[in-house]
Amino acid sequence: MKVIFCTEPIRFPLTGVGRYAYELACRLGQIQEIEALKFFSGSGMQELPDRSRPPATEAESSVGGLKRALMRMPLLVDTVSSLLDTCRAHQLRGYGGWLYHSPNYYLPRFKGACVATFHDLSVFTLPECHPPELVRFMQQQLKKTLERARFLLTDSEYTRQELADFFSWPLDRIRAVPLASSGDFRPRTPQQTLPLLSRHSLLHGGYCLYTGTIEPRKNLDVLLNAYGGLPESLRQRCPLVLAGYRGWSSEAVHARIERGAREGWVRYLGYLPDAELPLLFSGARLFAFPSLYEGFGLPVLEAMASGVAVICSRSSSLPEVAGEAAVLFDPSDVDALRELLKRGMEDEDWRSEAAARGLLRAQEFSWERCAQQTAAVYAEAIAS
């Protein structure tokens, strides 16, 4: 097989889709069936001597910047999108015998076989949880992808079924390929986490953690309500720590976070670098993830791989990731979440058993397996 892999999402610091694209690109070059591999971005095509190291940048790419500017100018969307599409199609001329994979929804016009990864359908199914300009732009672009793709990839069986049902797309042309956590997420001793935690005035095993963007679909109101109802002595002894970008429409949640911080039971750390986040995970007593909707829910897997007991919502794809290793709750049930948080903080036997189950569950996922299964879809797309 000859494969062109789009690296536009790979921009550091890596977040969800960027992490997926990076981990996959690092491993595709090691798969025997892929005889040639090229990396494609807005700046053109690259073939690197070391196929295990895809190109990436610390800065926002010109294409990424243009997309963001474009979303703020709806009257120009059609014109500029068409120009970008034409430019990419020109750069891809002469590669008709290759397969093109976009790890981030969007497919350009291409004469060869095309595969795209849909991570979730929230811009269609939960548009109220995104900025209107992002919804408008993505809906337009993703409909083009559906016209151009030969096969589609999703991160979970939930999204696979959702994609087929929502667009009446053939289920036998969609494959669910689970993600994995980085090897950096693993159990660590208090001595190993001390430098980071002391900088934030935290104790190993002395806080409950949430990681992810602060945005509406993460359902943080429910987590804050549940935590705020715990006994004050417990909240003070084991504060709630939140780490992640300040997202869209998050002003009200941040006001509540600031109020909890003044009362001494909430800490907001913002976005942490890749080197620090695994340490924060492994130092937590509990990991809580109340999200309303996820295409996969990678933080749940990262917490389990870190040896931390997990409490997460019973929504969308999360039961697939958690298996029987985490305790699930209805994302609207504040009382149930409060009781689970209390149990997780006070019941050592339950917590250690949940952590052990999580470690075993996390071992079932790997980026190597993800790459192998992705390459198998490439072969199906070419054969079809």
N, C-alpha and C positions, 0 to 999 in steps of 0.2 A: 504493500500500500504506500501511496505517496500522500502525505497529509500537510495541509496548511492550517496552522492553529493561530487564532487571533489573540494577540497579547495586549490589546488595548486596555482591558480591565486591570492589568498588573501595574499598579502604581502604589508605591509605599507612602505612608503606612498601609499595610494590607488590611482590608476589611472583607466581609463575606464573599462576594463574587470574586474580588481580587485574590483572596486566599485560595479559593477553588481553582481559578485559572493558573495561578502560580504552581500549586502542588501538582496539578495535572501536567502542565508543561514540563516540569522537572522530570517527569517519569515517562512520558510518551516516547522520548528518544531511546529509552532502554528496552522498548518492546520489539521483539525480533521481527514481527510481521510488518512493522513500519520501516520500509527500506529508505525512505527519504522524508525529512521533516523540515518545514520552513515555518518561521514565525512572521506573522503579518500584523502591522499596526498602521495607524494613520500616516506614518512616515514612510511606509513601503514594506518590502519583503526583506527578511534576514534569514540567513542560514549560518548557524554558529558552529565553530569547530567542536565545542563542547555542547552536545545536544541536551545535557542535563541542566543547563543554566539558561533559562529564557531571559530575554531582555526586559528590563523594568526601569522605572524612573522614580525619583523621589518627588518630582514636581508633577503638577497636573499637565497632561498632554494637551497639545493644541486642539486635538479633536475633542477631548473631554471638556475643555474650556468652551469650545464652540457649541457643544451640545447644551451646556448649562445656560449660555447666553441665548441660544435659540429658544429654549423653553420659556424664556421671559418675553419673547417676541412672537406671539402666536400667528400674527399676520404673515410672518416670514417663514414659518415652519415648512410649508410645502415646498417653497422655492429653494431654501437652503438645504433641506433634506434631500431633494432631488439632485442638487449639485454634489453633495457629499456622496450620494449613491453612485452617480456617474463617475466621480473621481476614483472611488474604490473599484468599480467595475473595470475601469481602464487599467488600474494597477494589477488586477487579477487576470488580465487577458493573457492567453497562452498557457494557462494552467488547467485546461478543460479535463485533462486526465487525472487530476488530483482531487482529493476530498477536502472540503473547507469546513472547519468547525468553529463556530462562535460560542464561547462559554458564557456569553452575556446577552442572550435573547436575540440580538440584531443580526440579520443576514443581509449582505449586499447582493446585488445581481451577480450571478456566477454560473458558468456553463457546466461545471462539474457537479458531483454529488455534494449536497449541503446538509450539515447537521447543526442544530442549535440546542443550547441548554436553556430551558425555562425553569427558573429557581422557584417561582411562585406566581400566582395569578392575582395578587392583591390589588394591582391597578385596575383590574376588572371587577373583582368580587368585593373589595373593600376600598373603593375609590375615595371614600371620606377620610381614610387614614393617610392620604398622601396630598402634597400640594397639587392644586388643580392643574398647574402648568405641566407638572411631571406626568400626571395621569393622561392628559391630552397627548403629549409627545409620545409616551410609551405605547399607548393604545394604537396610535397610528403606525408606529414602527413594527410592533409585534404582529399586527395583521399582515404586514408584508412578509414577515418571517414565515408565517403559516403558509403563505402561497409558494414560498421558495424552498422550504425544507423538504428533504426526502425522508429523514427520520428526526425525531425530537428526543431529547434527554431531559429527565427530571431528577431531582435529588431524592424523591420519595415516591412510594406507591400512591400516597394520598394525592400528590400533585399530578401524577400520571393520570389517575382516574378523573380528577377535576378538569384537567386540560382536555381530555377526550370528551367529557360530558359538555363542557362549556362551549366548545367550538365544533362539536360533532366531528372531531378528528379521529381517524382510524386508530383504535387502541393498539393494534398490532404493529403500528409504526411509531410507538412511543415506548421508551425503555427507562425504567427507574434504576438509577445507579447511585447508591448511597455514598455520602461523603465520609470523611474521617477527621480525627483530630491530629494535630501535629505531635511529634514525639516529645516536644517541649512540655507538654501537659502530662505530668506524672506526679506521684506523691513525693513530698519533700519533708525534711525534718525542720523543727523550729529554728535550728541554727542556720539552715539554708535560706529560710524566708526572713530572718531577722533584719538584714540590711534594708530591705524594701519596707517591711511592715513598721519598723521603728521610725522610718521617715514619715509615715502617715499616722503615727501614734496608734497602731493597731497591734493586737496580740495574736499569735498563732492559735487557731481554734477559738478565737474570741469575737467572731463577727459572722453575720449572714451576708452572702454576696448575691448581687445581680449584676450581670454584664450585658451590654447591648445599647443600641441607640435609644435616647430618651424621646419617644414618639408615641402617638396614640395607640397603635396596634399592640404595643408592648404591655398595655394594661397595668401600668404602674400605680394608678389610683387604687386598684384593689390591693396591691401589695402594701402600699403605704397605709391604707385603712386597716388592713389586717395587723400590720406591725404596730401601728399606733394603739391598737386595742390590747396589746400584751401588757402584763404587769410592768410598771415603770422600772422596777429593780432589774427585771430581765432585759428590758430594752437598753438600759444603761450599761449593763454588764456585757451584752452582746449586741452591739449596734448593727444597723443595716447599712451596708456599704454598696454604693452604686458606681459603676464605672462604664463610661461610654460617651459617645458624641452627644452634644446638645442638638437634638433633631428638630424637625418641623412641628409647629403647633404644640410646643412643650412648655410654654410660659407658665401655665397654671400648675403643672406638675413641679416645675422648678421652684415655684413659690412655696409649695408644700414641702419640698426637699429642704429649702432654706429654713423654713419654720422648724422642721424636725432637727436640723443641724443646730439651731439655736437652743433647742431643748435637750440636745446631747445624745440623740439616738439615731441620727442619720449622718452619713459621710458621703459626699459626692466627690469623686476623684477625677472626673472628666475622662478623657481618652488616655489610656496608658500605652506606652510603646510595647512592641511585640516581646521584647526581652523581659518586661516586668509583669505582664498579664499572667503567665503561667505561675509565677510566684504568688500572686494575689489569689489565684484559684486554690492552690495547694494549701494556703494558710487558712482557708475559710472553714468554719464549723458546718455550715449548710450552704447550699446553693438554691435560690428560689427563682423560678422562671414562670411568670404568670401570663405569658403572651397569648393574645387572642388568635393569632394566625402566624404560622411559620411554614416555609417550604421544606425545611429540614430541622432547624434548631440546633446549630452547631455548638452553641455554648453549653447545652445540656450534655453533649458528648464530651466536651472539654472538661467539664466538672467531674464527670464520672471517671475519666482517665486520670484526673488529679487525685482520686481517692476521696472525693467529697460526696456526702449524701445529698441527693437531689429531690426537690419538691417542684413539680411543674404542672402546668395546666393540661387538661385532657382535651386539647384542641388540635385540629388540623393534623399535621404530620408528627407531632410530638410523641404520641404513644408508640409510633414505629421506632423512634430513636431510643426512647427510654426503656422499652420492653417491660420486663418485670423488675427492673433494677431501681426505678424511681417511684415515688408516691405521687399519684395523679389526683387532681381536684378540678371541679368545675370552675372555669375562669371567672365566673360571676359570683362565686360563693365565698364571701369575705370570712364568714365564721369558720368554714371548713379549713381555709388556708391558715387562719389564726391558730386553730387547734394543732394543725400539722407543724407549724413553725414552733409552737411551744413544746410539742413532743420532741421535735428534732433537736432543740436546744437542751432539753432536760434529760432525755432518755438515752443514755450512753450505749446500751445494748442495741437499741433500734438503730442508732446512728452508725455504729460500727458495722452492723450487718448490711445496712443500705450501702455503705461505702464499699464493702467487699463485693456486693452484687454489681455495683457500678463498674468496678475495675474489670470484672469478668465480661460485662456487657461491652465495654469500650474496646476490648481486644477483638471483638467480632468485626470491627471496622478498620480498614487500612487504605491509605492513598494508593498503594501498589495495586490492591484489588480494584479500586475505583478506575485506575488507568487501564488495567487489563479488560475490565468490562466495557469501558468506553471504546477501546480499540475493537472489541468484538462488534459493537454497534457500527463502527466505521465499515467493517467488513460486510455487514448486512446491508448498509446503505449503498455500497459499491455494487454488491451482487444484485441488488434490486433494480 
